[in-house]
Amino acid sequence: MGWGTGGRRSPRDGSASPGRVDAVSGRQADGAAGEAGADARRRPQRPGLSLKGRALKLLSQREHSRLELTRKLAPHAAATDSTDSTERLESLLDELERAGFLSSKRFAESLAHRRAPRFGLRRIEHELGAHRLDAAVAGPVLQGLRDTERDRALQAWRKRFGEPATDAAERAKHHRFLAQRGFTGEAIHWVLRQGADRIVELPEGDLSEGFDDPM
């Protein structure tokens, strides 16, 4: 008769209720998943940032050297344009420099400003050199660091130790600390021999003055 007790359709009639999934084949579930996948494929993909957009986003976060920006953008340039990607990237960097978005001078000053309160001339000089900056750009920044090297070494020493060494072993520890921070030997010896006597004379504050931070 086709009808069982309780008003249910008999499974013998071969029809299934709308929400029912065949427990053996799972056809209805597979079909729904397929439709969902097709819908996702039909949706327009959100376009990614252009190469210039990526560059401007990086530069809005902090100053970059040309070399640093090249390294970060190179993979994206190659992915978006398999031919002449290097030439295209160089052209973009030239454009950013002409427009003033990319500046080696600002980068050098910004790096020095961030590092000067904690690190010495040698450390910062090495870091600037790693970015292959022209001597005309790095030179004035390094000279500014030389002018404040003693006071910056004294400030770093005071924050770490606060009082003169009491024996040779402790003095060697103080020396290693300042050397690892990249301060010059002359500044280190000055701090250990004479600087300790000037603890109360050195005001608290940022001894990186003279380096304008564009950020």
C-alpha positions as CSV (number, residue, x, y, z in Angstrom):
1,M,0.0,0.0,0.0
2,G,3.0,2.2,0.3
3,W,2.2,3.8,3.7
4,G,3.4,2.5,7.0
5,T,2.2,3.2,10.5
6,G,2.5,6.7,11.8
7,G,2.1,8.3,8.4
8,R,5.6,7.7,7.2
9,R,6.4,7.0,3.6
10,S,7.6,3.5,3.0
11,P,11.2,3.3,1.9
12,R,9.9,0.9,-0.8
13,D,8.5,3.8,-2.9
14,G,12.2,4.9,-3.6
15,S,11.6,8.5,-2.6
16,A,13.5,10.3,0.2
17,S,12.6,13.3,2.3
18,P,14.2,16.6,1.3
19,G,16.8,16.7,4.1
20,R,17.7,13.0,4.0
21,V,21.2,11.9,3.0
22,D,21.8,8.4,1.6
23,A,23.8,6.7,4.3
24,V,25.5,4.4,1.8
25,S,26.4,6.6,-1.1
26,G,26.3,10.1,0.5
27,R,25.3,11.5,-2.9
28,Q,23.2,14.4,-1.5
29,A,26.1,15.6,0.7
30,D,28.6,15.3,-2.2
31,G,26.3,17.3,-4.4
32,A,25.9,20.1,-1.9
33,A,29.7,20.3,-1.4
34,G,30.1,20.4,-5.2
35,E,27.6,23.3,-5.5
36,A,29.4,25.2,-2.7
37,G,32.7,24.7,-4.4
38,A,31.3,26.0,-7.7
39,D,29.8,29.0,-5.9
40,A,33.2,29.8,-4.5
41,R,34.8,29.5,-7.9
42,R,32.2,31.8,-9.4
43,R,32.9,34.5,-6.8
44,P,35.3,37.2,-8.0
45,Q,38.7,37.0,-6.4
46,R,39.8,40.0,-4.4
47,P,42.8,41.5,-6.2
48,G,46.1,41.5,-4.3
49,L,48.3,44.5,-3.8
50,S,50.2,45.8,-6.8
51,L,54.0,45.9,-6.6
52,K,53.9,49.6,-6.0
53,G,51.2,49.1,-3.4
54,R,53.4,46.7,-1.5
55,A,56.3,49.1,-1.6
56,L,54.2,52.0,-0.3
57,K,52.8,49.8,2.5
58,L,56.3,48.8,3.6
59,L,57.5,52.4,3.5
60,S,54.5,53.6,5.5
61,Q,55.6,51.3,8.3
62,R,59.2,52.6,8.5
63,E,62.1,53.8,6.4
64,H,63.8,51.2,4.2
65,S,67.0,51.2,2.3
66,R,66.9,50.6,-1.4
67,L,68.6,47.2,-1.0
68,E,66.2,46.1,1.8
69,L,63.2,47.1,-0.2
70,T,64.5,45.3,-3.3
71,R,64.9,42.1,-1.3
72,K,61.4,42.3,0.1
73,L,59.7,43.0,-3.3
74,A,61.8,40.8,-5.6
75,P,59.7,37.6,-5.0
76,H,56.5,39.5,-5.7
77,A,57.9,41.1,-8.8
78,A,58.9,37.7,-10.1
79,A,55.5,36.2,-9.3
80,T,53.6,38.9,-11.1
81,D,55.8,39.3,-14.1
82,S,58.0,36.5,-15.2
83,T,59.8,38.6,-17.8
84,D,62.0,41.5,-17.0
85,S,61.0,41.5,-13.3
86,T,64.3,42.9,-12.2
87,E,64.1,45.8,-14.7
88,R,60.5,46.5,-13.6
89,L,61.4,46.5,-9.9
90,E,64.4,48.8,-10.5
91,S,62.2,51.2,-12.4
92,L,59.7,51.3,-9.6
93,L,62.4,52.0,-7.0
94,D,63.7,54.9,-9.2
95,E,60.2,56.2,-9.3
96,L,59.8,56.0,-5.5
97,E,63.1,57.8,-5.0
98,R,62.1,60.6,-7.4
99,A,58.8,61.0,-5.6
100,G,60.6,61.1,-2.2
101,F,59.0,58.0,-0.8
102,L,62.3,56.1,-0.7
103,S,65.2,58.0,0.8
104,S,68.6,56.5,1.7
105,K,69.4,59.6,3.8
106,R,66.2,59.3,5.9
107,F,66.8,55.6,6.3
108,A,70.3,56.1,7.6
109,E,69.1,58.8,10.0
110,S,66.2,56.7,11.2
111,L,68.4,53.7,11.8
112,A,70.9,55.7,13.7
113,H,68.2,57.3,15.8
114,R,66.7,53.9,16.8
115,R,70.1,52.3,17.5
116,A,72.1,55.1,19.1
117,P,70.7,54.9,22.7
118,R,71.8,51.3,23.0
119,F,74.6,50.6,20.5
120,G,77.9,52.1,19.6
121,L,79.5,53.5,16.5
122,R,81.0,50.2,15.3
123,R,77.7,48.3,15.5
124,I,75.7,51.0,13.7
125,E,78.5,51.5,11.1
126,H,78.4,47.7,10.3
127,E,74.6,47.8,10.0
128,L,74.7,50.8,7.6
129,G,77.4,49.1,5.6
130,A,75.2,46.0,5.2
131,H,72.7,48.2,3.3
132,R,75.4,49.4,0.9
133,L,74.8,53.1,1.4
134,D,76.9,55.6,-0.3
135,A,79.6,57.2,1.8
136,A,78.0,60.6,1.2
137,V,74.9,59.3,2.9
138,A,76.4,57.3,5.7
139,G,79.3,59.7,6.4
140,P,77.4,62.5,8.2
141,V,75.4,60.1,10.2
142,L,78.5,58.3,11.4
143,Q,80.1,61.6,12.3
144,G,77.2,62.4,14.4
145,L,77.6,59.1,16.2
146,R,81.3,59.8,16.8
147,D,80.5,63.1,18.4
148,T,78.2,61.4,21.0
149,E,80.0,58.1,21.4
150,R,81.4,58.7,24.8
151,D,78.2,59.9,26.3
152,R,76.2,57.2,24.7
153,A,78.7,54.6,26.0
154,L,78.4,56.1,29.5
155,Q,74.6,56.0,29.4
156,A,74.6,52.3,28.3
157,W,77.1,51.4,31.0
158,R,75.2,53.3,33.7
159,K,71.9,51.6,32.8
160,R,73.6,48.2,32.9
161,F,75.9,48.5,35.9
162,G,75.4,51.9,37.6
163,E,78.6,51.8,39.6
164,P,82.3,51.3,39.0
165,A,83.9,47.8,38.9
166,T,85.5,46.7,42.2
167,D,88.0,44.3,40.8
168,A,89.7,43.2,37.5
169,A,87.2,40.5,36.7
170,E,84.3,42.8,37.1
171,R,86.1,45.5,35.1
172,A,86.6,43.0,32.2
173,K,82.9,42.2,32.4
174,H,82.0,45.9,31.9
175,H,84.5,46.1,29.1
176,R,82.9,43.1,27.3
177,F,79.5,44.5,27.6
178,L,80.3,47.8,26.0
179,A,82.4,46.1,23.3
180,Q,79.5,43.7,22.4
181,R,77.3,46.8,22.0
182,G,79.7,48.1,19.4
183,F,81.2,51.0,21.2
184,T,84.7,52.1,20.2
185,G,87.7,51.1,22.3
186,E,88.5,54.7,23.1
187,A,85.0,55.3,24.4
188,I,85.1,52.1,26.5
189,H,88.4,53.1,28.1
190,W,87.1,56.6,28.8
191,V,84.0,55.2,30.5
192,L,85.9,52.7,32.6
193,R,88.7,55.1,33.6
194,Q,87.0,58.5,33.9
195,G,83.3,58.2,33.0
196,A,82.3,56.6,36.3
197,D,83.2,59.8,38.1
198,R,80.7,61.6,36.0
199,I,77.6,59.5,36.8
200,V,75.8,62.2,38.7
201,E,76.6,64.8,36.0
202,L,75.0,63.0,33.1
203,P,71.3,63.9,32.8
204,E,68.7,61.3,32.0
205,G,67.4,61.5,28.5
206,D,67.9,60.5,24.9
207,L,71.5,61.0,23.8
208,S,70.5,60.4,20.2
209,E,69.7,64.0,19.8
210,G,70.8,65.4,16.4
211,F,69.2,62.5,14.5
212,D,65.8,63.5,13.2
213,D,63.5,60.6,13.2
214,P,61.1,61.1,10.2
215,M,58.8,58.4,11.5
